[in-house]
Amino acid sequence: MSKYFDHARQTNGNSTQDAIANRADVQQVLEVTAQSYGQPKETSEGLLSRCRSVQLPITSDNPVIFARNDFAAIALESYRALRARLLRLQAAQRFRSVVLTSAAAADGKTLTTINLALCCAQVQDFRVLVIDSDLRTCGLTRLFGQAETPGLGNILDGSAKYEDAILRTQNPNLFLVGGGIPSHLAPELFSGKRWKEFMAWCTGQFSLILVDSPPVLAVADFEQIINACDGVLVVVDPKKLLGIVYNGAQVSAQSEYMAGTTAVPQFTSSNVSPSSRESDAAQTVPDTVQAGR
């Protein structure tokens, strides 16, 4: 009988030791798991709430930026039409980031970018980010008076965090990123991985990202900028526009000499009236916008 009790005590003691060891193992696993995951990642709302704020020169009666108040009403309707066509195209193609550019300087792309963003930000629960990627002139940055603050250039050279460069506006749906004070030349900055990483992060945080870029013909930055974005809107000065060659259109040829389907260039002439080529053209109102298919 004593042997039985001794064996029972020994077995009970071993079970207790095993249980303690198992609890220690579980605790160790939990600690290692917690260390591997670290602290919970901050939500985008928390990060964006810490961004600096800037006041744009707009009001509820004049929600677009123009020098002439009597011109704002006409411009607003034009930008609303542009917004409707862009959002309809976005719903069909599921893009997030759009580069706005032009063939040459002074065609009005910067003013078009910010006014289109202001109109899009009026949509409920539609968060818009505007990025000044023209690091040479920083025209968009100067437009809202933040030339000496961290911006995209500082994100790309690693000297600023996202929340240091992103600006909140009085519209809770509208955010801005200025050009900043870059320490390197623009081509070198856009060649690095940080540009694509930043755009990938923005795609997950914003409903629409509008990128104000340098002119296509002036500098080499445009090709690097577009590589991280989904599409392009081209702003054209009507005084210089002869027409558009839309290349790659799919047509079905009925002629016996041209059987099958082929891609051909199509030419569309400009329909801008001579009267609109005067001073009003400088106000960069989007007259007609034709979205590609």
N, C-alpha and C positions, 0 to 999 in steps of 0.2 A: 504493500500500500504506500509506504514511504517513497518507494521508487516512482510510483505513479504521480504523487504530489510533486516530487522534485522535477519530474519531466514536464508536468503541467506548468510549474512556475517558470521553468526554463523557456518553454514554448511561449508563454505570455510575455516574458521579458524580451524575447526575440521579436515578437509581434510589435511591442511598443517601440523598440528601437527601429524596426523597419518603418513604422508609421512616422516616427520623427524624421527619419532619413528621407522618406517620401515627401513630407511637408517641406523639408529643406530644399529638396530637388525642385519642387514646384515653385517655391519662392525664388530660387535662383533663376529658373526659366522665365518667370514673370519680370524679374529685374533686367535680365538680358534683353527680353522683348521690349521693355519700356525704353531701354537705352538705345536700341536699334531704331525705334520709331521716333524718339525724341519728343519734343513738345508738339502739341497739335498745331497744324498749319493754320495761319491766320486767314480768315475769309477775306474775299475781295472787298466786301463792304467795310470791314475793319481797316484794311490798308488804305482804301480810298478816302475814308473819313479823316485820316491823318494828313492828307495832302493839303498844301497851301491853297488859299482861295484867291481868286482874282475877279474883279468886277468888269464886265464888258459894257461898252457904251450902248446899251440897248434898253428899251422899255417895252411894256405890253402893247403900246400903241405903235411902236416902231421896232419890230423884232428883227430887223436886218440892219446891216451897217452900210450906210450910204452918206455921202456928203450933202446931198440934196434931199430934203424931207419930202418934197412934192413928187419925187421919183420913187420913193420907197413903196408906195402902194402897188405900182405896176411891177416893181421888182419882186415884191413878196408873192404875188400870184404866179409869176414865172418860176420862182424857186419852189413853190408848192407843186407846180406841175412837174418840175424836175424830180422832186422828192417822190411823187407818186409813181413815176416811171422807174426810178431807181429801186424803190422798195418792191415794186411788182417784179422787177427783174431779179432782185435778191431772193424773193420767195420761190422763184422758179429754179434758180441756179445755186442757192445756198452759199453764197459768198459772204465774207465778213469785211475784208479789207480792200479798199479802193484807192488807187493812186490818181490824183488829179494833176495833170501836166498840160503843157502847151508846146508848140513848136519853137517859140522864141519868147524872150522876156517881154513883160508889159502887155500880155494878152489877157490878163484878168483872172488867172487861175487862183491866186491867193484869196481874193475877195469872194470868188465863187465858192471856194472851199469852206470858208468860215460861214458864209450865208447859207449854204446848203446844210452845214452842220447845225446851225441855229434852227432851221426849219425841221430837220429830222429829230432834233431833241424835243420838239413840241409833242411828239407822239408818246403816248403814255407807256411807261415801263420800257422805253427804248433808249438804252444808254449808248451815247455817242462819244467817241474819242477822236480828236483832231491832232495830228502830228505834223510839226514843221520839220520836214526832212531836207529842206534847202539850207544846208549848214554854211553856205557861203554868204548869202544875203540875209537869211532869217527874217524874211519879210512878214510872215505870219506872226512871228514872235514880237516884232516891233509894233504890229498892229494892235496887240493887246498889252503893250508896255512892259514886257518881262524880259528885256534883252540881257540883263546882267544876272540872271538866276539860272540854276541848274536846269538842264533840258536833255534833249536826245543825245547831243554830243557827249555829255557827261555819262549817260547810260552806256553809250557805246565804248567809251574809253575806260569804263569801270570805276569812275570817281563818284558816281551818284547812284542811289537806290531808286527803284521805280517810284516810291512814294515821295521822294525828294524832287522828282522831275515832273510828276503829274500835277496839274492844277485843277481845282474845282472852280466852277463858276456859279453865278446866282441861279442858274438853271440846274436842278439836281441831276438831270440826264446828260449834261454836257461837261466834258473834261478836255483839257488841252495839254499838249506837251510842246514846249518851245524848243528852239534850236540849241539853247544852252551856250556853254563856253568850252568848246572842244579843244583838246590839247594836241590833236593830230589832224591831218588833212582828211577831208570827207571820203575820198576813195578808199583810203586805208581803213577808216572806221567801218564803212559799210561792207568791206571785204571780210571782216571778222565774223565770228559766230554770234556775237551778242545781238546783232540786228535781227536775225531770224529768231533767236530765243525771245526777244522782247515782243516781236509780232506774234509769236505763238502764244505767249502769255496773254497778250491783249485780246486775241481771238476768243479766249475762254472767259473774258471779263466783260466785253462790250458787244452790243448788238451790231454796231457798225463802226468801222475805223476808216477815217478819211485822211489820206496822207498828201500833204502839199509838197510837191517835188520840184526840183529844178527843171528848166525847159529841156526837152529831149535833145535838141540840136546843140545846146550850149556846152554841156559838160558830160562827163562819162558816168556820173553818179546814177543816172536814171536806170540803167540796166541792172545795177546792183540793188537798187531800191525795189524794183518791181519783182525781183526774184523771191522776195519774202511776202508778196502780196497776191491777191486773187485776181485783180483786174484793173483796168485803166479807164478813166474818163478824160477826154482831150478837150480843152477849152480853146476855141479858135476865135481869132480876131476877124470879124466879118469883112473888114476893109481889105483883107488879104486873101480871103477864101474864094477860090474859083470853083471848087467842087470837091467831091470825095471819091476816091477809088476804093471801093469795098472789095477786097480781094478774098478769094476762097468761097464765094457764094455757090451753093449747090443748086444746079439747075438741070432739068431733064431736057435734053435736046431731041426734038421730034424729027429733025431732018434725017434723011437716009444717009447723008454724008457725015452726020455727027450723032451716031447712035449711042445710047447709054447716058449715064450721068457723069458730069465733070465739074470741076471747080474753075470758075472764070472770074476775072475782075469785072466789077460793075461800076459805072461812073454816075454819080448824082451831082448835078450842077447846083450851085448856090442859089437859094430863093430869097436872099436878103434884099429888100428894096433899097434903092439908092438913098432914100431919106434916112434909113436907119444906120447908114454908114457915117453919119456926122457925129456930133458931140455925144449923143446918147450912147453910142457904141462904147465909149470909154467907161460907162457905168457897169459894163459887164453883166447885163441882164441875159440870162439864158433864153434866147429867142425860141429855138426849137431843139429838142433833144431826141435823137433817134438811137434807141438802144439796139445793140447787136443781138443777133439771135444765137 
